Amino acid sequence: MNTKKLIVSKYFQHLMLSVGAVLLIIFVCEIEGILITFLTAAVLAYVSNLLMRRLEQWRVPSVVEILKLFLVFSLAMTAAQK
């Protein structure tokens, strides 16, 4: 198998890296609202998973666990709006 190496100048590499970085920044700025929503959801899922596991270790029934978590998140959201 005979393969040829692609030779690209350092100037072109730096130029493409700079253009890519600028495009990434523009993209993140455009989807900022959606990105914050997904990050918030990920943090809430992580925290609630930790809480659920801890409550399972204490032998709390699942229905009670879920109701408590919904109550806590609802109270937190209500307090954050005021």
Helices and strands as residue ranges (DSSP letters): H 10-30, H 32-57, H 62-81
